[in-house]
Amino acid sequence: MFRNLLAFITILILVSACAPTTQTIPVINNATSTSSPLPTADTTRTALPSETPTTSITPLPTISTFTPTFDVSTIVTVTPAPKAECPKENPNLAPTFYVPKFPGCFDTDHCVFSGAEEEILNYLNKGGSIQSAVSRLRTAIYGNYKDYASQDLTGDNIPDLMFIDFSEQHRMHILYCSNGHYEVFTSEKDPYGSDQMVWQPIIQDLNHDNLPEILFSQELGVFCCKLFTLEWNGTIFQNLSPNSFTQVQPTIKDIDKNGTLEIIGGANTEVYTVGLNRFGTLVFSWNGNTFELVKESFPSPTFRIQAVYDGDRETLNKDFKKALSSYQLVIDDLTLESWSEARSLYEQRNGESMGASILTDPTPLPNLTEYPRLASYAYYRIMLLHLAQGQISDATTVYNTLQEKFSNDQYGHPYVEMASAFWNAYQSAHMMYDGCAAAIEYTAEHPEILTPLGSDYHGAQSHTYMPADVCPFR
């Protein structure tokens, strides 16, 4: 396990030097808010630009829209299937399939065993009972084996058997009746070998469709651990969380209070926080088809750019209070470190040296051009937060502060111009759409201002910023 952990951390750092993902930031549908005013920046004011407001706006680029919370009223419950026909039980047939028992199995070097699912399948198809199979499974290990369940998983009123085997892979097996005999479903096999880790499965109806899901995690290679949320679809057990991973044991809770249960995973932040990559709490929610990532809560930022990402992410989550706090960190927290291509290469070399020698290269000097760029961008985003909530006076204060502080700064000035493009267009009709269109158009004409926000040296948790990303309000 330790070997895999070291490999995992090394690969994470190497990945941070690779091209990032290119997912598109969703759009936020703007509406007037009744929330209390957000705290503002300092009240220094300068005259507003006197340019004539934009009279025509180039249509916004087509980007995906914000997905609202899933409507549980649309859930279709599964109609119970007819009672399945299974092999006729033979009460005199005793289970003899092998299960490892400690410490005796050490004498025969047979404590790690694969093939139990086939032996149990053969036993059940000869007339053995699920309950007898369970009784024998319980005697495994030290007589306290618990990684099994006996209940109806397919909705046909017949108990099925689920268990995690005793091999190095620790794979999940489900034995169920179909067409008069038992069949077995087996989870994926790790292509990288052994030394696997799983947690006790959770069996519960997470999406309230009247069928239970089986939630478990399985270590697959060095990228521990893949989340499985298995549900019977009438033919097979399909995974309802195909894109989900976690490094800690998952839990379930109805976080958004809509009736369906969210899956909560994450990572050990003390172990996996390297470079710009941070791992905290991950929330996967039912969207009507699958459980998909809807919220990430990261540890406090170490680097200034991480605070920018937190602000942009919380803006998309419509948690404007948290977004504001993150943008204010960008501006006010002088302990935050800077990120640069040099720092990215340093972190990469540091990762490559793990397990061999300690990197003796000095930490690169701070990137002095980063602060004015990110701070001016943060002021601009704070201005947007105020306008999105109808707080015109506060937005004006922040806009004037941005002008006063960074208009004459060669690194911050382009972001001031972007904010001015938004502000002038917004004044014509007080529509966020108009302002966003102007800001996005300015950014498309000056794409170099996107590089400090997200580019190929920012790592795997960043994506390459596109013009539409600078203004997600509609």
PyMOL commands that set and color helices and strands:
alter all, ss='L'
color gray80, all
select helices_A, chain A and resi 2-15+72-74+105-108+116-125+130-137+269-272+304-316+320-332+341-352+370-388+392-406+413-429+432-445+447-450+467-470
alter helices_A, ss='H'
color red, helices_A
select strands_A, chain A and resi 148-151+160-164+172-178+181-186+202-204+213-218+226-232+237-239+251-253+262-266+281-286+291-297
alter strands_A, ss='S'
color yellow, strands_A
deselect
rebuild
show_as cartoon
